Amino acid sequence: MKIALIGDVHANLPALEAVLAHAHQQGVDAIWNVGDFLGYGAFPDEVVVRLRAEGALSIIGNYDLKALKFPKQKEKWGKSKHPQKYLAFQWAYEHLSKVSRKYLRSLPKEIQIEIGGKNILLTHGSPASNEEALTPDTLDERLRELAALKTDVIICGHSHQAFARQVDNTWFINPGSVGRPDDGDPRTGYAILQIGPDLLHVEHFRLEYDVDRAVQAILENGLPEAFAQMAIKGYDLDTVLGSNYEI
């Protein structure tokens, strides 16, 4: 079975469209999405609608969960969050349809599935927390602790850092970020997993996409210039602003 692994789309429809087109050209059988549909991009509802139309198997990300809590948290966040991060949550929530909000609320934080005799876990951050960032540099000791779940493959997102590592008998795979790369490379990223009884192969891809369209939509919707610079430069907001605020 050939599966497109995607995550951290962050409301970037042009990047998502490029990934889906490429994945279909590779003949994938399914699309698995490890969450964070929303945030900073100008297409929150369109991304949700498109992934539903694709029949993607999806979980909810930590950013999505926070955005859905915006109405109850806005007073607190207005005092604690950087104004542009506050605006990102507000804009994402207000530009979701009721149908899309209901759909996102229905999504689980994790999904366990068995394919080709292998137990697979989809989680946004890690099995311990949807805000734990697993990276290429995460210590083997920590991955070994997480591997104690006796899962053959753990597919995660959140860190936006693409990698595939095996610790003991468990594979950890992060496809990277579709819509908000943080490594200074503005190209979109995803991975394809081929899996079967005697097969496990991962290939990561970085693709050009219509960054100008993503940037134009951000600016036309009155979102901050910094959000456009994130797409242009391939960095997170803190790096673009030269700041370090709570996220």
N, C-alpha and C positions, 0 to 999 in steps of 0.2 A: 504494500500500500504506500502511496506517495502523498504526503500531507504538507501543505503550506502552513508554516508556523509564523504567525504575525502577532504584534503587540504594540502598545504605546503609539497608537495612531494619532491621538491628540488632535482630533478634529481637522486633520489635514487630508481633505478629500483628493486633491490631485496626486499626492503621494500614494494614497491607498489605491487609486485607480491604476497607477503604474505598476504597483505590486501585484494586484489581481490579474492584470493583463499578462504580466510575465509568468505568474504562477500557472495560469491556464495554458500558456504556450508550452510549459514544461509538462503538461498533462497530469496535474495533481488531481487526486480523488476527493480531497476534503480540505477545508480551511479551518484551522484552529487558532483562536484569538485569545491571548492571555490578558486582555483588558487594558484600561485607560483609553476609552473611545474619545474622551473629552479633553479640553484644555488648550488654550492659547491659539489654536487654529480657528478659522472662520466658518467651519462646516460641521458643527456638532451633530445636528439632527441628520444631515445628509450622510454622515459616516455611519450612524446607527442604522438608518434605513438601508444603506447599501450592504452592510454586513448581514443584516437580516435577509435581504433579498438573495444574497449569496448562499444562505443556509449555513453560515459559519457557526461552528461550535464555539461559544464564547463564555468567558467568565467576566466578572466585574473587577475593575481595578480600584486601587485606593483613591485615585483622583476622581473617578466616577462616583464613588461612595461619598466623598466630600462635597462634590458639586450638588448631589441630590439633597444634601443636608443644608444647603445654603440658606433657605428661608429661616431655618431655626437657629443658624449660627451667625447670621450676618452682623448682628450687633457686636458679638464677641470678636469676630474676625475683623470688624472695622477698626478695632483697637489694637489687634495683635499682628495683623498681616500687612506686608508691604502693599501699598495701594494698587499696584498693577496686578499683584497676585489675587487680591480681593476682587478686582474687576474681572479677572479671568474666570473665577468661580461664578460670579454673578452673571456674566455674559453667557457662559455655557449653560447654566440652568435656565435662564430666561429664553434661550433660543432652542430649547428642546420642546418638541410637541408633547402633549399629555401622553400620547401613545408611546413615544420613545422613553419618557420618564418611567412609565409603568413597566415597559420591557426591561430597562436597566435594573429596576428594583427587583425584577423576577430572577435575575441572574445569580448563580451561586458564586461564592468566593473561590471554590475549587471544584474540579471535576476529576474523577478517577475513571479510567477506561482500560479495557484489556484488548490488545490487538497483537496478533501473531504470537500469542503466548507470553506477552510482556505486559506487566502492570505499569500504567502510565498515569502520572499526576500532572494536571494543569493547575498552576497557581500563579498569582500575579507577582508576588515578591518571593516568599519562600514558604515551605509548609508551616513555619513557625509564625510568620507575620506577613501580611500583604504589603508591609512597608520595609521589609528587610531586603536590602539590595545585594543580590549575588552577582559577582563580577568575575572576570578572569583571574583576579588576584585574591579572591576569597580563600582563606586558608583551607587546606585539605582537612584539617581537624574539624572545622565547622561543617564542611560538606559531609564528612563522615558521620557527624552527629545527625544531620538531616537524612542521610542515607539509611539510618537505623529504622526508618519506616518500612523497609523491605520493599521499596518501590524500584522497579527497573529503570524507569526514565522519569525525571522531573523536568518539566518544561515551565520556564518562568520568564518574567519580564522585569519591569520596574526600573532596573538599573540603566536601561538603554544600551547596555554593553553586550555585544554579540560574543558568544563563546559556546563551546561544547567540550565538556570535561568529564572524564570517568574517574570516579573515586570508589575503590573497592568494586562492587558489582553494579553500581548505580551511575547512570548517565545524567548529567545536568546540562540542559540546553537552554540558552537564551537567544532568541532570533534577532535581537537588536530592536531598534525603534523604526517603525514605519514613518511616523510623522514628525518626530522631534529628536533627531540625532543630537548627541551631546559631545561628540568627539572632534568637532571642527571640520567634519566632512558633511556637507549638506545633503548628500544623496540619501535616498530612502533605503531601508534595509529590512530583510526578512530571511527566513531559512526554509529549506525543504528537507523533510525527514522521510526517508524510505525505511520501512520497517516490515519485518516478516519473521517467520520462525527461526531462520538462520541469517537474518539481515538487520543491521541497524547502521544507517549511513546518514550523515548530516552535511548539508552544503549551505553555506551562507552566501547571500547576494547583496551587493550594493548597486543601486540603479539610479540613473538620472531620471528626474521628473520635472514637471512644469512648476518650478519654484516661483516664477513670475506670477503665475495665476494664484498661487497660495498667498503671496505677498500682496498682490492687488486686492484680493478679497479682504485681507486683514485691514488694509488701509481704507478701503471703501466702506467698511462697516464701522469705522471710527475707533478701531482698536489701536493700542499704543504702537508707536514706531518700533519699540523694543521687541514686540512680538514678531514684527516683520524681520528684524535683524536676526532673531533666533532661526528663522527659516533660511535666511540668506547665508548665515555664517555656520550653521550647524552647531550651535551652542545653547545651553540652557539660559534661563533668564538671569540667574545670579551672575553668570559669567559675562553676559551681555551688559548688565548694569554695573558690573564690578563690585557687587554687594553680596552679602550673605544673610538672608532673611529666612524666617521660618517658612516652610512650604506646606 
